[in-house]
Amino acid sequence: MKKIKAVIVEDSRLARNELKELIKNHPEIEIIGEAENVDSGFQLINSTHPDLLFLDINMPEKDGFQLLEMLDSVPITIFTTAFDEYAIKSFEYNALDYLLKPINPKRFAKAIEKVGQNMVEKEERNSKKLTLNNQIFLRDGEKCWLVKISDIYLFEVDGNYTKIFFQNEKAIISKSLNQIEEKLPEDNFFRANRNQIINMEYIGKIDPWFSGNLLVHLPKDTKVEISRRQTNNFKEKLSL
């Protein structure tokens, strides 16, 4: 398996050094950067796109949970903290593991083993990506559809579910937006922001928007804002 690229976001230099010492026993992990607060961690993650994030919870000004909320695409996350009261909340954020400081090397090894398993499963899912010609079965109440991927123009978060828009219809499924994104053809679908994925083929118009963002127009008078951190990626994808 390829190297697992990781970043550390932790305000304590001592804690960062202790983590790096633990990681030395796991050559499959490559540290590609570290940050001491949420804002610098946000910039680091967006510029390096790591597979794995070691994240402290209690940091000055903003905490680890706020960092995850800022990200459009969240890496595999292992929380590292001296406090056990956040354990339940951490798994609400889909954290892979929760390690209490001082971190026990055997407990750390088990967490890294879970990371490896997660990476293998992700590669297997990616090898089974859908194509535009694939059809999926959707059901909403008494209505049922067999829908081609190419006919879907928008996926949108709806609480713990994802809403799917196609033709003149919409349906809701129980999969998360991240799970769906992993299976979609990358050339055709784009993560516009934390809550929406759009089909590039259905963009009718693009308008400049506030703070350098863009607003794209989709069918049925649907408007989707491209987040500031995704705008450059969007322009590159369209060669604008």
C-alpha positions in Angstrom: 0.0 0.0 0.0 1.2 3.6 -0.7 2.4 5.8 2.1 -0.3 7.4 4.2 0.2 11.1 4.2 -0.6 12.7 7.6 -0.7 16.1 9.2 -0.8 17.1 12.9 -2.9 20.0 14.2 -1.9 20.5 17.8 -1.1 23.6 19.8 1.5 22.0 22.1 5.0 21.5 20.6 5.6 18.8 23.2 2.5 16.9 22.2 3.5 17.2 18.5 6.9 15.9 19.2 5.5 12.9 21.2 3.2 12.1 18.3 6.1 12.2 15.9 8.1 9.8 18.1 5.1 7.4 18.1 4.8 7.7 14.3 8.5 6.7 13.8 7.4 3.1 14.7 5.0 3.1 11.8 6.9 3.7 8.5 3.7 3.5 6.5 2.8 7.0 7.9 4.5 10.0 6.4 4.1 13.4 8.2 3.8 16.1 5.5 3.1 19.0 7.8 2.1 20.3 11.2 0.2 23.3 12.5 -0.4 24.8 16.0 -3.9 26.2 15.5 -7.1 25.8 13.6 -6.5 28.5 11.0 -3.0 27.4 10.0 -4.2 23.8 10.1 -7.1 24.7 7.7 -4.6 26.2 5.2 -2.2 23.2 5.6 -5.0 20.7 4.9 -6.3 22.5 1.9 -2.8 22.8 0.4 -1.5 19.3 1.0 -4.7 17.2 0.9 -3.6 14.6 3.5 -5.1 11.1 4.0 -4.9 11.3 7.8 -5.3 14.1 10.4 -4.1 13.9 14.0 -6.2 16.6 15.6 -6.2 18.0 19.1 -9.6 19.3 20.4 -8.8 22.1 22.9 -6.8 24.8 21.1 -6.8 28.6 21.5 -9.6 30.6 19.8 -11.0 27.7 17.8 -11.3 24.0 18.6 -10.8 20.8 16.6 -14.5 20.4 15.9 -14.6 23.8 14.3 -11.7 22.9 12.0 -13.7 19.9 10.7 -16.7 22.1 10.1 -14.6 24.5 8.1 -13.4 21.7 5.7 -15.2 20.7 2.5 -13.4 17.4 2.4 -12.4 15.9 5.7 -9.4 13.5 6.0 -9.5 10.3 8.1 -9.4 11.9 11.6 -7.9 10.7 14.9 -8.5 13.0 17.8 -5.7 13.3 20.3 -6.7 15.0 23.6 -6.2 15.0 27.3 -9.9 15.1 28.0 -12.3 12.1 27.8 -15.6 14.1 27.9 -15.5 14.8 24.1 -15.4 11.1 23.1 -19.1 10.8 22.1 -19.1 14.1 20.3 -16.0 13.1 18.3 -17.7 10.2 16.7 -20.6 12.4 15.7 -17.9 14.0 13.4 -17.1 10.6 12.0 -13.7 10.4 13.7 -11.9 7.1 13.2 -10.5 7.0 16.7 -10.1 9.0 19.9 -6.8 8.8 21.8 -6.2 10.1 25.3 -2.9 11.8 26.2 -0.5 10.5 27.2 -1.0 8.2 24.3 -0.2 4.5 24.9 2.0 3.1 22.1 -0.1 -0.1 21.9 -3.3 1.9 21.7 -1.7 4.1 19.0 -0.7 1.0 17.0 -4.3 -0.2 17.0 -5.5 3.2 15.7 -3.0 3.1 12.9 -4.1 -0.4 12.0 -7.6 0.9 11.7 -6.3 3.7 9.4 -4.7 1.1 7.1 -8.0 -0.9 7.0 -9.9 2.3 6.2 -7.4 3.1 3.3 -7.7 -0.3 1.8 -11.5 -0.2 1.9 -11.4 3.3 0.3 -9.2 2.1 -2.5 -11.6 -0.8 -3.1 -14.5 1.6 -3.3 -12.7 3.9 -5.7 -11.9 0.9 -7.9 -15.7 0.4 -8.2 -16.6 4.0 -9.2 -19.8 4.5 -11.1 -19.9 5.7 -14.7 -22.4 8.1 -16.3 -24.2 5.1 -17.9 -24.7 3.3 -14.6 -28.2 3.3 -13.2 -29.2 3.5 -9.5 -32.5 2.6 -7.9 -34.1 5.4 -5.9 -37.3 5.3 -3.8 -39.1 8.1 -2.0 -42.3 7.0 -0.4 -44.4 5.2 -2.9 -42.4 6.5 -5.9 -39.6 4.5 -7.4 -37.1 5.3 -10.2 -34.2 3.7 -12.0 -32.0 6.7 -12.7 -28.9 7.0 -14.8 -26.0 8.8 -13.1 -25.8 11.2 -16.1 -29.4 12.4 -15.3 -28.6 13.6 -11.8 -27.7 17.3 -11.6 -27.4 17.8 -7.8 -26.6 15.9 -4.6 -27.4 17.9 -1.4 -27.1 17.2 2.3 -30.4 17.0 4.1 -29.7 16.3 7.8 -28.3 12.8 8.1 -29.5 12.0 4.5 -28.7 13.1 1.0 -31.2 14.5 -1.4 -30.8 13.7 -5.1 -32.2 15.9 -7.9 -32.8 14.6 -11.4 -35.1 15.6 -14.3 -38.3 17.0 -12.6 -37.9 14.7 -9.5 -36.0 14.4 -6.3 -35.4 11.6 -3.9 -33.6 11.1 -0.6 -31.2 8.3 0.4 -29.5 7.4 3.7 -25.9 7.6 2.4 -23.6 10.5 3.4 -22.4 13.0 0.8 -18.8 11.8 1.4 -19.8 8.2 0.6 -21.5 9.3 -2.6 -18.6 11.5 -3.7 -16.2 8.5 -3.5 -18.3 6.6 -6.2 -19.1 9.4 -8.6 -17.1 10.0 -11.8 -14.6 12.8 -11.0 -14.6 14.3 -14.5 -18.3 15.1 -14.3 -19.2 15.8 -10.7 -17.7 18.5 -8.5 -17.9 19.2 -4.7 -19.2 22.8 -4.8 -19.2 23.2 -1.0 -19.6 21.2 2.2 -23.2 20.4 1.5 -23.6 20.0 -2.3 -22.1 18.1 -5.3 -23.0 19.3 -8.8 -23.0 17.7 -12.2 -20.8 20.0 -14.4 -22.8 19.1 -17.5 -25.9 20.9 -16.2 -24.3 24.3 -15.5 -26.3 26.9 -17.4 -24.6 30.1 -16.2 -21.9 31.2 -13.8 -22.1 34.5 -11.9 -19.5 36.3 -9.8 -20.6 36.2 -6.1 -19.7 37.6 -2.8 -16.1 37.4 -1.4 -14.8 36.1 -4.7 -17.1 33.1 -4.7 -19.1 31.9 -7.8 -22.8 31.2 -8.2 -23.7 28.5 -10.7 -27.2 28.0 -12.2 -28.6 24.5 -12.6 -32.0 23.2 -13.9 -35.3 24.1 -12.2 -33.9 27.6 -11.3 -31.5 25.9 -8.8 -28.6 28.1 -7.7 -25.4 26.6 -6.0 -22.6 28.7 -4.4 -19.1 27.5 -5.1 -17.3 28.0 -1.8 -14.2 30.3 -1.7 -11.9 27.4 -1.0 -13.3 25.4 -4.0 -13.4 28.3 -6.5 -9.9 27.9 -7.7 -10.4 24.1 -8.2 -13.6 24.8 -10.1 -11.9 27.3 -12.4 -9.1 24.8 -13.1 -11.6 22.1 -13.9 -13.3 24.4 -16.4 -10.0 25.9 -17.5 -11.3 29.4 -16.8 
